[in-house]
């Protein structure tokens, strides 16, 4: 009788009402654990899969490409132009999206449950893991999320330990795209750089991902430049940039598209991103997969 009772526990748990508070401070209530999920942020897609619920995804945004199994799912548009019609056609139990998503209000007006969970810092990644695990209705959701976070955090620490003392304090400029938008100290990328012992030339006062004046970079004279946008224009053709220490010494890491995806997504692969940055500092990037170049 005890074995029979235990056998029913997973199904009972799956039918329990779900209630969380999302990133807007809004209470999201679902009648049961969602079985049909649409994710509109790559970091949230990866988080759902890391929590073992990839099979519940029925649609994702156009940029979600990891793990490999999500590539075959219906794609419903970009981060700014997701198709409400395609999302509705998938009949989701809930849509996971960013707090500033343009389709959030429209989906709500159509009666589709939404949960806004947008990680921007290391602390946010930990919090979103916990919120997502709870939303999925996982047994011991808090413990599962905490175990994943500890693994991520330990991985960032391990990457930091691989950076030699002589490289600590290196002035770094991290370019997200060639507008140019940069990763500031307050961003999750900036926090990773700090944990690696590097000095970000873009102060927190400018915001997490500010558009910077190219002359600002020249004046800051970084010793190392990291570029996550594979389409970025040549750096040494920018006015004044050949004078920058990093350009003169050839200490410019241009990451591959796959590496760039890892680096700019605040989610389960953040420790891998930290190691990619550490390998850049240590001159260990595979030139065929990104590498160091002028």
N, C-alpha and C positions, 0 to 999 in steps of 0.2 A: 504493500500500500504506500509506503514511504517513497519507493522508487517511482511509482505511478504519479504521486503528487509532485515529485521533483521534475518529472518529465514535462509537466504542464507549465513550469515556471517561466521558460523563455517566451511562450506564447502569451501568457498573462502579462509579462513585462512589456511585450510589444504592443499590447492593446491599451496600456496605461496612458492617460492624458499627459501631454508634453507641454511644459511651460518654461520659457526662458525670457530674460530681458536682453534685448539685442544692443548693438552699438549706438542706437539712437536714444536708448533708455526706454524703449517701447516694449511692452510685454507681448510676447508672441505665444499664442496658445494653439496647440494642435490636438485633435481628438485622440490621436495615437501616433506612434513613431512613424515618420514619413518613409514611404517605400518608393516614391517617385520624386526625385529631386532634380531641379535644374540649378546649375551653378553658373554665375555670371562673372566670377573672378578666378583666374588661374590659381591663386593662392588658396582659395576656398575649395576648389576642385581637388587640389593636392591634399588638403587637410582631410576632406571626406574620405579619400582613398587611404590615407595614412591611418585613419581610424578603422579601416577594414570594411567600409561601406561603399566601395566603388560600384558595386553591382546595383546600388539604389539610384545612381545617376542615370537620368534619361535624356539629358541635354546639357550642353556646356557652351560657354562663349567661344569665339573663334580663336582665341589665343591659348586656351587650355589644351595642352599637348603632352601632359605627363600625369600619371604613368601611361604607357603606350596604349592601354586598352581604352582610354577616353578618346583617342583619335578617331575611332569608328562611330562615336556617338553623334547624334544630330547636333550641329553647331548653329546657334541662334543669332549670331551677329557679334559685333565688336563690343568693347567696353562702353562706348558712348552711343552706339546705334543698334542695340539689341532689338530684335523683332518681337514685339508683343504678340503678334499673331502666331508666330512659330512657337513661342513659349506656351501660349494658351493651348495650342493643338497637342502639346505633349502631356497635358492634364497633370501638372505637377501637384504634389501634396504641399510643397513649399519651394520657394525660389530663394537661393542664397545670393546676396549681392552686396555691393559696396554702399556705404551710407549716403553717397552723393549720386547714386545711379539715377539716370534720367527716366528710367522706366518704372522706378519704385512706385510712384503715385498712381500711375496708370494701372499697374498690376493690382494694387490694393483696391482701386475703384471697381475692378472686375471681380473682386472677391477672392483673389488668389493670395494665399498666405505668403508673406515675405519675411526674411530675417536678414537684417543689415549687419554684417560682420566684416569690418575692414581693418586688417592689421596694418599698423604704421610703424610700430616700434617693437623691440624685443618683448616687452611686457605685453603688448597687444597680441603677439603671436601665441604666447602662453594662455592668455585670456580667451582668445578665439578657439583654441584647441578645446578648452574646457566647455565653452558655450556650444560648440559644434557637437562634442561628444554627448552633452546633455540633450541637445535637439534630436540627435539620432536615437535617443532612448536606450543607449548602451548600458548594460549592467555594469555597475562600478565605473560609471563614466568619468568621475573625477580622478579615480586612480589610473585609469587608462590614459587620460589626457596628461596627467602629471608624469607618468612613466615616459611618454613620448617627449615631453618637454625636457626632462632630465637628460635624455639621450641627445637632444639637440644642443642643449646648453653645454654638455660635456664635450660635444664635438667642436663647438666654438672654442672652448678652452684648449682642446688639443691642437687646434689650428694655431692659436695664439702662442702655444709653447714651441711651435716649430719655427717661429720668427726669432732669429738670433738677437741678442741684446744690442749688437752694433746697428741693427736696422730700426730699433725703436726710436720714435721721435721723427722718423722720416716724414717730410712734408708731402702730402698726397692730394691729388686732384682726381675725383671720380666723376667722369662725365657719363650721364645717363643717355643723352642724345645730343646731336650737334646743333641744337637751337641757339646756344647750348644750355641745357638744363643739367644741373649738378646735384650730387647727393650731399646735403649739408650735414652738420654734426648731429642734428636732432632726428634725422631719418634713421631707419633701421640699418641702412648701409653705413651711415656715419657711426652708429653705435658699434657695428662690427669692426670698422676700422679702428675705433678707439680701443676695443678689446684686444686687437692685434698689436696695440702699442704704437699706432701710427697717428700722425698729426694731420687732421683734415684742414685744408686751407679755407674751406667754406664754413664760416661760423654759424652757430645755431640761430643767431639773430636774423639771418637771411631766410630762415624757414627750412623745411625738410628737403624740398627739391626746387630750389630757386633757379630762375633763368639768370645767368651771370653775364656780365660784360666781359668779352674776351680780354680786354685790357686789365681787368681785375686779376685774371689768371696770370698774366704777364708780370704784374706787380708782386703777386704772391710767390712767384717763382718756385713752383713745386719741384721736388726732386724725383717724384714718381707720378706718372699719369696712368689711370686706368680708364678704359673706354669700353662700355658695354654695348654700344650701338655699332653693329657691323657695317652700317651704311654711313658712318661718320666720315666727314670729309677729312682729307689729309691734314694733320695738325701743323706740320712744318710749313704749310702754305698760308697759314693765318698770320695777319699782320703782327709783327713783334714776337711771335711764338718761337722762332728759331733761337731767340735769346734765353728761353726758359731752360733751366738746368736739366730737367728731365728729357727735353728734346735733344739738347747738346750731347747728353750721355747715352741717348738711346734707351732710356728707361721708360718705355711706353708699352703697356700691356693692352693689346687689342684682343678682346675675348671673342670666341666663336659665338654663333647664335645660340647654341645649346648652353654654353657657359653663361651667356648673358641672361638667358631665361632663369637660370638658377640664382644668379646674383640679384636680380631685381624683383624677386618674388619673396615676400616675407611669410614663409611657411615652413613646412617640414624639412625642406632641403637647405635651410639657412646655415647649418653646419658645413654642408658641402660648399656653399658659397664662401664661407669664411676660409675654407682650405684653398679654394681657387685664388682668393686674394693673397693668402699667405704664400702660395706657390709663385704668384706674381712677384711679391717682394723678394723671394728667395731665388728668382730667376729660373724656376723649374717648370714653367708652362711649356707644354708641347707646342712648338711653333706651327705645326700643321693644324692644331685645333684652336688657334688663337695666337698665343705667343707674344714675344716682345719684339717690337719693331718701331721704326720712326714713321 
